[in-house]
């Protein structure tokens, strides 16, 4: 049987682990979000260059 102190210690460990998992998830999310933002910007730049070569058309904007 566990004591109230032991239960509190286990609850504390559970909460610390939960916080660490959430922080890791947020970090991974932000890294992926930055990757895709950069991909969008790079693609928009290339699209602009193609549009200029095609006579300044506004295809798919």
Secondary structure, DSSP 4 states (H G I P E B T S, - for coil): ---HHHHHHHHHHHHHHHHHHHHHHHHHHHHHHHHHHHHHHHHHHHHHHHHHHTTS--TT-
